[in-house]
């Protein structure tokens, strides 16, 4: 399973050519990231490629939705790690999106891409901390400028 970090090849071994999930040779060597930040708990997930277009985009969508849902709940995550992770995955999505149709290895299937991130309700959990963050910034501004 590509979701398991133990899936990474032993250190020193060259990655197998082709998509790590389905074996298609039309793959790009790029990783997909997710960040979870809740209070003092922070976790960084990285899935290293290469991945083909459907496998890569499927992972980008899953990991981005996870980040949008769970990545905003600690201050450093909010201002630093989660924006970085989202930007990274955007680059990954562009990179995987440019690949041609894959021809998976015999007996293997590319991942279902699934619905886009904006069609996944969990992605909108992010609106709550972003509103909170905006409120905090506005209050700091009002305090600093003495407007109340
Ligand atoms: Zn694949």
Backbone and ligand atoms as CSV (ligand in chain L), in Angstrom:
chain,resi,resn,atom,element,x,y,z
A,1,UNK,N,N,0.836,-1.213,0.000
A,1,UNK,CA,C,0.000,0.000,0.000
A,1,UNK,C,C,0.864,1.253,0.000
A,2,UNK,N,N,0.613,2.195,-0.882
A,2,UNK,CA,C,1.456,3.398,-0.948
A,2,UNK,C,C,1.253,4.317,0.256
A,3,UNK,N,N,0.197,4.101,1.088
A,3,UNK,CA,C,-0.050,4.984,2.233
A,3,UNK,C,C,0.866,4.644,3.404
A,4,UNK,N,N,1.504,3.520,3.340
A,4,UNK,CA,C,2.348,3.073,4.433
A,4,UNK,C,C,3.752,3.628,4.250
A,5,UNK,N,N,4.259,4.419,5.230
A,5,UNK,CA,C,5.607,4.970,5.078
A,5,UNK,C,C,6.659,3.872,4.969
A,6,UNK,N,N,6.375,2.685,5.507
A,6,UNK,CA,C,7.320,1.577,5.432
A,6,UNK,C,C,7.496,1.077,3.999
A,7,UNK,N,N,6.635,1.594,3.110
A,7,UNK,CA,C,6.690,1.219,1.712
A,7,UNK,C,C,7.949,1.772,1.038
A,8,UNK,N,N,8.547,2.783,1.658
A,8,UNK,CA,C,9.734,3.401,1.072
A,8,UNK,C,C,10.832,2.354,0.903
A,9,UNK,N,N,11.561,2.423,-0.207
A,9,UNK,CA,C,12.608,1.415,-0.426
A,9,UNK,C,C,13.721,1.605,0.590
A,10,UNK,N,N,14.442,0.552,0.901
A,10,UNK,CA,C,15.558,0.675,1.846
A,10,UNK,C,C,16.542,1.722,1.363
A,11,UNK,N,N,17.126,2.428,2.306
A,11,UNK,CA,C,18.058,3.487,1.975
A,11,UNK,C,C,19.189,2.929,1.105
A,12,UNK,N,N,19.520,3.662,0.044
A,12,UNK,CA,C,20.618,3.228,-0.794
A,12,UNK,C,C,20.167,2.498,-2.041
A,13,UNK,N,N,18.914,2.013,-2.047
A,13,UNK,CA,C,18.425,1.347,-3.242
A,13,UNK,C,C,17.828,2.369,-4.196
A,14,UNK,N,N,18.121,2.244,-5.454
A,14,UNK,CA,C,17.511,3.139,-6.431
A,14,UNK,C,C,16.023,2.829,-6.521
A,15,UNK,N,N,15.162,3.874,-6.656
A,15,UNK,CA,C,13.735,3.585,-6.806
A,15,UNK,C,C,13.471,2.812,-8.098
A,16,UNK,N,N,12.467,1.959,-8.063
A,16,UNK,CA,C,12.125,1.192,-9.257
A,16,UNK,C,C,11.687,2.153,-10.350
A,17,UNK,N,N,12.027,1.864,-11.601
A,17,UNK,CA,C,11.529,2.723,-12.671
A,17,UNK,C,C,10.014,2.544,-12.795
A,18,UNK,N,N,9.320,3.618,-13.141
A,18,UNK,CA,C,7.873,3.514,-13.299
A,18,UNK,C,C,7.136,3.801,-12.012
A,19,UNK,N,N,5.802,3.916,-12.168
A,19,UNK,CA,C,4.926,4.270,-11.055
A,19,UNK,C,C,5.065,3.250,-9.922
A,20,UNK,N,N,5.173,3.740,-8.693
A,20,UNK,CA,C,5.359,2.836,-7.557
A,20,UNK,C,C,4.090,2.063,-7.246
A,21,UNK,N,N,2.975,2.567,-7.684
A,21,UNK,CA,C,1.725,1.876,-7.377
A,21,UNK,C,C,1.338,0.864,-8.447
A,22,UNK,N,N,1.407,1.289,-9.724
A,22,UNK,CA,C,0.908,0.401,-10.773
A,22,UNK,C,C,1.994,-0.023,-11.756
A,23,UNK,N,N,3.191,0.524,-11.620
A,23,UNK,CA,C,4.289,0.091,-12.466
A,23,UNK,C,C,4.346,0.721,-13.842
A,24,UNK,N,N,3.421,1.642,-14.149
A,24,UNK,CA,C,3.435,2.277,-15.467
A,24,UNK,C,C,4.730,3.067,-15.648
A,25,UNK,N,N,5.367,2.944,-16.816
A,25,UNK,CA,C,6.621,3.678,-17.015
A,25,UNK,C,C,6.425,5.185,-17.184
A,26,UNK,N,N,5.177,5.621,-17.519
A,26,UNK,CA,C,4.937,7.063,-17.712
A,26,UNK,C,C,4.742,7.715,-16.346
A,27,UNK,N,N,5.823,7.847,-15.589
A,27,UNK,CA,C,5.712,8.338,-14.223
A,27,UNK,C,C,6.687,9.479,-14.002
A,28,UNK,N,N,6.342,10.370,-13.073
A,28,UNK,CA,C,7.222,11.478,-12.716
A,28,UNK,C,C,7.750,11.245,-11.317
A,29,UNK,N,N,9.044,11.534,-11.138
A,29,UNK,CA,C,9.664,11.380,-9.825
A,29,UNK,C,C,9.386,12.635,-9.007
A,30,UNK,N,N,8.328,12.587,-8.213
A,30,UNK,CA,C,7.963,13.736,-7.389
A,30,UNK,C,C,7.195,13.186,-6.194
A,31,UNK,N,N,7.310,13.847,-5.057
A,31,UNK,CA,C,6.626,13.322,-3.880
A,31,UNK,C,C,5.337,14.087,-3.615
A,32,UNK,N,N,4.476,13.471,-2.825
A,32,UNK,CA,C,3.202,14.066,-2.425
A,32,UNK,C,C,3.251,14.204,-0.911
A,33,UNK,N,N,2.765,15.333,-0.388
A,33,UNK,CA,C,2.896,15.587,1.040
A,33,UNK,C,C,1.561,15.806,1.712
A,34,UNK,N,N,1.536,15.531,2.990
A,34,UNK,CA,C,0.413,15.918,3.831
A,34,UNK,C,C,0.985,16.430,5.135
A,35,UNK,N,N,0.280,17.383,5.738
A,35,UNK,CA,C,0.712,17.892,7.039
A,35,UNK,C,C,-0.462,17.875,8.001
A,36,UNK,N,N,-0.197,17.377,9.195
A,36,UNK,CA,C,-1.190,17.387,10.265
A,36,UNK,C,C,-0.615,18.201,11.409
A,37,UNK,N,N,-1.336,19.221,11.841
A,37,UNK,CA,C,-0.892,20.026,12.971
A,37,UNK,C,C,-2.045,20.267,13.918
A,38,UNK,N,N,-1.997,19.654,15.095
A,38,UNK,CA,C,-3.041,19.820,16.099
A,38,UNK,C,C,-2.371,20.163,17.422
A,39,UNK,N,N,-2.549,21.418,17.882
A,39,UNK,CA,C,-1.895,21.901,19.099
A,39,UNK,C,C,-0.384,21.648,19.008
A,40,UNK,N,N,0.174,20.816,19.897
A,40,UNK,CA,C,1.625,20.611,19.822
A,40,UNK,C,C,1.996,19.428,18.947
A,41,UNK,N,N,0.990,18.699,18.488
A,41,UNK,CA,C,1.267,17.526,17.654
A,41,UNK,C,C,1.406,17.939,16.194
A,42,UNK,N,N,2.550,17.610,15.617
A,42,UNK,CA,C,2.715,17.881,14.198
A,42,UNK,C,C,3.242,16.636,13.502
A,43,UNK,N,N,2.638,16.324,12.382
A,43,UNK,CA,C,3.086,15.162,11.618
A,43,UNK,C,C,3.280,15.565,10.171
A,44,UNK,N,N,4.345,15.055,9.603
A,44,UNK,CA,C,4.626,15.284,8.194
A,44,UNK,C,C,4.586,13.947,7.480
A,45,UNK,N,N,3.791,13.867,6.462
A,45,UNK,CA,C,3.717,12.647,5.666
A,45,UNK,C,C,4.255,12.945,4.274
A,46,UNK,N,N,5.121,12.093,3.806
A,46,UNK,CA,C,5.637,12.245,2.448
A,46,UNK,C,C,5.572,10.898,1.744
A,47,UNK,N,N,4.942,10.877,0.601
A,47,UNK,CA,C,4.958,9.682,-0.241
A,47,UNK,C,C,5.871,9.973,-1.420
A,48,UNK,N,N,6.944,9.215,-1.497
A,48,UNK,CA,C,7.905,9.459,-2.578
A,48,UNK,C,C,7.502,8.732,-3.848
A,49,UNK,N,N,7.663,9.438,-4.991
A,49,UNK,CA,C,7.348,8.856,-6.275
A,49,UNK,C,C,8.397,7.861,-6.697
A,50,UNK,N,N,8.460,7.512,-7.955
A,50,UNK,CA,C,7.634,8.082,-9.035
A,50,UNK,C,C,6.189,7.560,-9.041
A,51,UNK,N,N,5.294,8.411,-9.513
A,51,UNK,CA,C,3.902,8.033,-9.704
A,51,UNK,C,C,3.460,8.422,-11.107
A,52,UNK,N,N,2.527,7.656,-11.648
A,52,UNK,CA,C,1.952,8.021,-12.943
A,52,UNK,C,C,0.846,9.054,-12.722
A,53,UNK,N,N,0.183,9.478,-13.785
A,53,UNK,CA,C,-0.799,10.556,-13.661
A,53,UNK,C,C,-1.971,10.199,-12.729
A,54,UNK,N,N,-2.710,9.100,-12.993
A,54,UNK,CA,C,-3.849,8.838,-12.094
A,54,UNK,C,C,-3.419,8.508,-10.661
A,55,UNK,N,N,-2.364,7.750,-10.491
A,55,UNK,CA,C,-1.919,7.423,-9.127
A,55,UNK,C,C,-1.463,8.689,-8.408
A,56,UNK,N,N,-0.658,9.510,-9.098
A,56,UNK,CA,C,-0.152,10.736,-8.499
A,56,UNK,C,C,-1.279,11.680,-8.133
A,57,UNK,N,N,-2.231,11.858,-9.049
A,57,UNK,CA,C,-3.318,12.803,-8.765
A,57,UNK,C,C,-4.236,12.285,-7.684
A,58,UNK,N,N,-4.448,10.983,-7.661
A,58,UNK,CA,C,-5.260,10.401,-6.598
A,58,UNK,C,C,-4.633,10.673,-5.232
A,59,UNK,N,N,-3.317,10.477,-5.137
A,59,UNK,CA,C,-2.622,10.700,-3.862
A,59,UNK,C,C,-2.615,12.178,-3.501
A,60,UNK,N,N,-2.404,13.049,-4.512
A,60,UNK,CA,C,-2.429,14.487,-4.250
A,60,UNK,C,C,-3.792,14.881,-3.668
A,61,UNK,N,N,-4.851,14.348,-4.237
A,61,UNK,CA,C,-6.196,14.711,-3.759
A,61,UNK,C,C,-6.438,14.225,-2.344
A,62,UNK,N,N,-6.055,12.992,-2.071
A,62,UNK,CA,C,-6.245,12.444,-0.724
A,62,UNK,C,C,-5.420,13.207,0.307
A,63,UNK,N,N,-4.158,13.443,-0.023
A,63,UNK,CA,C,-3.247,14.078,0.933
A,63,UNK,C,C,-3.599,15.556,1.117
A,64,UNK,N,N,-4.019,16.224,0.043
A,64,UNK,CA,C,-4.382,17.634,0.149
A,64,UNK,C,C,-5.630,17.796,1.011
A,65,UNK,N,N,-6.599,16.903,0.809
A,65,UNK,CA,C,-7.830,16.980,1.608
A,65,UNK,C,C,-7.513,16.741,3.080
A,66,UNK,N,N,-6.647,15.790,3.353
A,66,UNK,CA,C,-6.232,15.514,4.735
A,66,UNK,C,C,-5.579,16.750,5.353
A,67,UNK,N,N,-4.705,17.406,4.559
A,67,UNK,CA,C,-4.023,18.599,5.049
A,67,UNK,C,C,-5.019,19.732,5.293
A,68,UNK,N,N,-5.953,19.915,4.365
A,68,UNK,CA,C,-6.943,20.981,4.509
A,68,UNK,C,C,-7.809,20.755,5.744
A,69,UNK,N,N,-8.010,19.497,6.083
A,69,UNK,CA,C,-8.853,19.165,7.220
A,69,UNK,C,C,-8.090,19.238,8.537
A,70,UNK,N,N,-6.864,18.716,8.547
A,70,UNK,CA,C,-6.155,18.519,9.815
A,70,UNK,C,C,-4.910,19.380,9.951
A,71,UNK,N,N,-4.657,20.248,8.979
A,71,UNK,CA,C,-3.373,20.949,8.966
A,71,UNK,C,C,-3.366,22.325,9.600
A,72,UNK,N,N,-4.483,22.791,10.146
A,72,UNK,CA,C,-4.570,24.201,10.529
A,72,UNK,C,C,-4.600,24.428,12.031
A,73,UNK,N,N,-4.428,23.379,12.823
A,73,UNK,CA,C,-4.792,23.489,14.227
A,73,UNK,C,C,-3.628,23.738,15.155
A,74,UNK,N,N,-2.485,24.134,14.625
A,74,UNK,CA,C,-1.410,24.632,15.479
A,74,UNK,C,C,-0.842,25.868,14.787
A,75,UNK,N,N,-0.333,26.835,15.577
A,75,UNK,CA,C,0.066,28.127,14.980
A,75,UNK,C,C,1.122,27.999,13.885
A,76,UNK,N,N,2.154,27.207,14.141
A,76,UNK,CA,C,3.203,27.075,13.126
A,76,UNK,C,C,2.675,26.407,11.864
A,77,UNK,N,N,1.791,25.440,12.051
A,77,UNK,CA,C,1.205,24.760,10.902
A,77,UNK,C,C,0.401,25.740,10.059
A,78,UNK,N,N,-0.356,26.578,10.777
A,78,UNK,CA,C,-1.261,27.512,10.106
A,78,UNK,C,C,-0.496,28.484,9.212
A,79,UNK,N,N,0.615,29.040,9.745
A,79,UNK,CA,C,1.312,30.077,8.982
A,79,UNK,C,C,2.419,29.525,8.101
A,80,UNK,N,N,2.886,28.299,8.382
A,80,UNK,CA,C,4.091,27.841,7.700
A,80,UNK,C,C,3.896,26.508,6.977
A,81,UNK,N,N,3.683,25.447,7.740
A,81,UNK,CA,C,3.781,24.106,7.161
A,81,UNK,C,C,2.621,23.774,6.230
A,82,UNK,N,N,1.429,24.180,6.623
A,82,UNK,CA,C,0.298,23.839,5.767
A,82,UNK,C,C,0.311,24.615,4.449
A,83,UNK,N,N,0.586,25.942,4.475
A,83,UNK,CA,C,0.709,26.623,3.168
A,83,UNK,C,C,1.799,25.996,2.292
A,84,UNK,N,N,2.919,25.624,2.917
A,84,UNK,CA,C,3.993,24.985,2.155
A,84,UNK,C,C,3.520,23.666,1.552
A,85,UNK,N,N,2.838,22.863,2.358
A,85,UNK,CA,C,2.367,21.552,1.896
A,85,UNK,C,C,1.379,21.703,0.736
A,86,UNK,N,N,0.474,22.664,0.875
A,86,UNK,CA,C,-0.527,22.864,-0.188
A,86,UNK,C,C,0.144,23.327,-1.474
A,87,UNK,N,N,1.137,24.202,-1.327
A,87,UNK,CA,C,1.849,24.684,-2.502
A,87,UNK,C,C,2.618,23.547,-3.166
A,88,UNK,N,N,3.255,22.735,-2.335
A,88,UNK,CA,C,4.003,21.576,-2.842
A,88,UNK,C,C,3.079,20.646,-3.641
A,89,UNK,N,N,1.907,20.356,-3.074
A,89,UNK,CA,C,0.979,19.444,-3.744
A,89,UNK,C,C,0.414,20.057,-5.029
A,90,UNK,N,N,0.304,21.383,-5.036
A,90,UNK,CA,C,-0.121,22.048,-6.264
A,90,UNK,C,C,0.909,21.808,-7.371
A,91,UNK,N,N,2.187,21.948,-7.013
A,91,UNK,CA,C,3.247,21.646,-7.981
A,91,UNK,C,C,3.166,20.187,-8.421
A,92,UNK,N,N,2.928,19.291,-7.455
A,92,UNK,CA,C,2.829,17.863,-7.770
A,92,UNK,C,C,1.660,17.612,-8.727
A,93,UNK,N,N,0.525,18.257,-8.462
A,93,UNK,CA,C,-0.654,18.054,-9.307
A,93,UNK,C,C,-0.369,18.508,-10.735
A,94,UNK,N,N,0.344,19.634,-10.873
A,94,UNK,CA,C,0.693,20.136,-12.212
A,94,UNK,C,C,1.618,19.152,-12.904
A,95,UNK,N,N,2.604,18.662,-12.143
A,95,UNK,CA,C,3.595,17.753,-12.709
A,95,UNK,C,C,2.953,16.430,-13.164
A,96,UNK,N,N,2.137,15.850,-12.296
A,96,UNK,CA,C,1.489,14.587,-12.658
A,96,UNK,C,C,0.459,14.790,-13.770
A,97,UNK,N,N,-0.177,15.966,-13.761
A,97,UNK,CA,C,-1.214,16.232,-14.756
A,97,UNK,C,C,-0.684,16.293,-16.179
A,98,UNK,N,N,0.618,16.568,-16.316
A,98,UNK,CA,C,1.214,16.686,-17.658
A,98,UNK,C,C,1.613,15.337,-18.245
A,99,UNK,N,N,1.565,14.276,-17.444
A,99,UNK,CA,C,2.013,12.964,-17.931
A,99,UNK,C,C,1.005,12.378,-18.911
A,100,UNK,N,N,1.486,11.553,-19.834
A,100,UNK,CA,C,0.552,10.876,-20.753
A,100,UNK,C,C,-0.207,9.760,-20.037
A,101,UNK,N,N,-1.176,9.167,-20.729
A,101,UNK,CA,C,-1.921,8.042,-20.163
A,101,UNK,C,C,-0.956,6.926,-19.795
A,102,UNK,N,N,-1.131,6.329,-18.624
A,102,UNK,CA,C,-0.204,5.273,-18.212
A,102,UNK,C,C,-0.587,3.918,-18.799
A,103,UNK,N,N,0.400,3.092,-18.997
A,103,UNK,CA,C,0.150,1.689,-19.299
A,103,UNK,C,C,0.674,0.890,-18.106
A,104,UNK,N,N,-0.237,0.522,-17.178
A,104,UNK,CA,C,0.203,-0.148,-15.960
A,104,UNK,C,C,0.862,-1.487,-16.262
A,105,UNK,N,N,1.691,-1.922,-15.336
A,105,UNK,CA,C,2.311,-3.237,-15.455
A,105,UNK,C,C,1.203,-4.294,-15.473
A,106,UNK,N,N,1.461,-5.438,-16.093
A,106,UNK,CA,C,0.418,-6.472,-16.185
A,106,UNK,C,C,-0.128,-6.845,-14.814
A,107,UNK,N,N,-1.457,-6.905,-14.715
A,107,UNK,CA,C,-2.086,-7.306,-13.463
A,107,UNK,C,C,-2.178,-6.216,-12.424
A,108,UNK,N,N,-1.756,-4.984,-12.758
A,108,UNK,CA,C,-1.813,-3.902,-11.770
A,108,UNK,C,C,-2.701,-2.778,-12.300
A,109,UNK,N,N,-3.300,-2.067,-11.380
A,109,UNK,CA,C,-4.267,-1.025,-11.721
A,109,UNK,C,C,-3.810,0.316,-11.179
A,110,UNK,N,N,-3.941,1.398,-11.987
A,110,UNK,CA,C,-3.711,2.715,-11.387
A,110,UNK,C,C,-4.812,3.037,-10.373
A,111,UNK,N,N,-4.541,3.947,-9.457
A,111,UNK,CA,C,-5.541,4.352,-8.470
A,111,UNK,C,C,-6.655,5.151,-9.131
A,112,UNK,N,N,-7.860,5.046,-8.567
A,112,UNK,CA,C,-8.957,5.924,-8.988
A,112,UNK,C,C,-8.613,7.348,-8.550
A,113,UNK,N,N,-8.776,8.313,-9.470
A,113,UNK,CA,C,-8.466,9.687,-9.084
A,113,UNK,C,C,-9.456,10.216,-8.052
A,114,UNK,N,N,-10.702,9.763,-8.136
A,114,UNK,CA,C,-11.708,10.216,-7.173
A,114,UNK,C,C,-12.134,11.644,-7.441
A,115,UNK,N,N,-13.064,12.158,-6.632
A,115,UNK,CA,C,-13.540,13.527,-6.872
A,115,UNK,C,C,-12.440,14.542,-6.587
A,116,UNK,N,N,-12.459,15.701,-7.272
A,116,UNK,CA,C,-11.458,16.740,-6.992
A,116,UNK,C,C,-11.597,17.262,-5.562
A,117,UNK,N,N,-10.542,17.916,-5.088
A,117,UNK,CA,C,-10.501,18.356,-3.685
A,117,UNK,C,C,-11.705,19.233,-3.345
A,118,UNK,N,N,-12.103,20.112,-4.278
A,118,UNK,CA,C,-13.193,21.039,-3.949
A,118,UNK,C,C,-14.538,20.329,-3.839
A,119,UNK,N,N,-14.595,19.066,-4.265
A,119,UNK,CA,C,-15.836,18.302,-4.127
A,119,UNK,C,C,-15.823,17.411,-2.891
A,120,UNK,N,N,-14.808,17.553,-2.062
A,120,UNK,CA,C,-14.713,16.735,-0.848
A,120,UNK,C,C,-15.027,17.604,0.354
A,121,UNK,N,N,-16.117,17.305,1.057
A,121,UNK,CA,C,-16.559,18.188,2.152
A,121,UNK,C,C,-15.490,18.433,3.214
A,122,UNK,N,N,-14.631,17.458,3.471
A,122,UNK,CA,C,-13.616,17.631,4.516
A,122,UNK,C,C,-12.681,18.795,4.219
A,123,UNK,N,N,-12.501,19.122,2.933
A,123,UNK,CA,C,-11.602,20.205,2.564
A,123,UNK,C,C,-12.064,21.541,3.144
A,124,UNK,N,N,-13.356,21.680,3.407
A,124,UNK,CA,C,-13.901,22.969,3.837
A,124,UNK,C,C,-13.790,23.200,5.333
A,125,UNK,N,N,-13.320,22.192,6.044
A,125,UNK,CA,C,-13.041,22.380,7.468
A,125,UNK,C,C,-12.074,23.545,7.654
A,126,UNK,N,N,-11.224,23.765,6.649
A,126,UNK,CA,C,-10.216,24.820,6.703
A,126,UNK,C,C,-10.811,26.206,6.886
A,127,UNK,N,N,-12.037,26.405,6.488
A,127,UNK,CA,C,-12.645,27.739,6.568
A,127,UNK,C,C,-12.708,28.223,8.018
A,128,UNK,N,N,-12.916,27.293,8.957
A,128,UNK,CA,C,-13.060,27.690,10.362
A,128,UNK,C,C,-11.770,28.332,10.899
A,129,UNK,N,N,-10.617,27.638,10.826
A,129,UNK,CA,C,-9.396,28.289,11.333
A,129,UNK,C,C,-8.999,29.514,10.522
A,130,UNK,N,N,-9.298,29.536,9.237
A,130,UNK,CA,C,-8.936,30.713,8.438
A,130,UNK,C,C,-9.751,31.924,8.872
A,131,UNK,N,N,-11.018,31.718,9.194
A,131,UNK,CA,C,-11.838,32.810,9.717
A,131,UNK,C,C,-11.308,33.272,11.071
A,132,UNK,N,N,-10.942,32.295,11.905
A,132,UNK,CA,C,-10.385,32.613,13.218
A,132,UNK,C,C,-9.095,33.414,13.057
A,133,UNK,N,N,-8.239,32.967,12.160
A,133,UNK,CA,C,-6.959,33.632,11.912
A,133,UNK,C,C,-7.191,35.063,11.440
A,134,UNK,N,N,-8.131,35.248,10.524
A,134,UNK,CA,C,-8.461,36.583,10.028
A,134,UNK,C,C,-8.945,37.472,11.174
A,135,UNK,N,N,-9.782,36.903,12.034
A,135,UNK,CA,C,-10.315,37.637,13.180
A,135,UNK,C,C,-9.184,38.090,14.099
A,136,UNK,N,N,-8.218,37.181,14.348
A,136,UNK,CA,C,-7.080,37.513,15.209
A,136,UNK,C,C,-6.268,38.652,14.591
A,137,UNK,N,N,-5.970,38.551,13.307
A,137,UNK,CA,C,-5.182,39.575,12.618
A,137,UNK,C,C,-5.891,40.932,12.670
A,138,UNK,N,N,-7.193,40.913,12.431
A,138,UNK,CA,C,-7.963,42.156,12.454
A,138,UNK,C,C,-7.899,42.782,13.836
A,139,UNK,N,N,-8.008,41.954,14.881
A,139,UNK,CA,C,-7.963,42.472,16.242
A,139,UNK,C,C,-6.592,43.012,16.611
A,140,UNK,N,N,-5.546,42.322,16.164
A,140,UNK,CA,C,-4.188,42.815,16.415
A,140,UNK,C,C,-4.023,44.176,15.737
A,141,UNK,N,N,-4.530,44.266,14.530
A,141,UNK,CA,C,-4.438,45.520,13.770
A,141,UNK,C,C,-5.190,46.638,14.502
A,142,UNK,N,N,-6.407,46.315,14.948
A,142,UNK,CA,C,-7.213,47.330,15.645
A,142,UNK,C,C,-6.544,47.775,16.940
A,143,UNK,N,N,-5.953,46.799,17.664
A,143,UNK,CA,C,-5.250,47.127,18.889
A,143,UNK,C,C,-4.036,47.999,18.603
A,144,UNK,N,N,-3.284,47.605,17.593
A,144,UNK,CA,C,-2.031,48.286,17.283
A,144,UNK,C,C,-2.276,49.706,16.809
A,145,UNK,N,N,-3.382,49.923,16.146
A,145,UNK,CA,C,-3.645,51.252,15.603
A,145,UNK,C,C,-4.542,52.060,16.537
A,146,UNK,N,N,-4.921,51.438,17.672
A,146,UNK,CA,C,-5.720,52.162,18.656
A,146,UNK,C,C,-7.072,52.601,18.156
A,147,UNK,N,N,-7.718,51.773,17.349
A,147,UNK,CA,C,-8.998,52.182,16.781
A,147,UNK,C,C,-10.193,51.720,17.601
A,148,UNK,N,N,-9.941,51.282,18.822
A,148,UNK,CA,C,-11.111,50.979,19.663
A,148,UNK,C,C,-10.801,51.234,21.119
L,1,ZN,ZN,ZN,0.314,4.452,-11.383
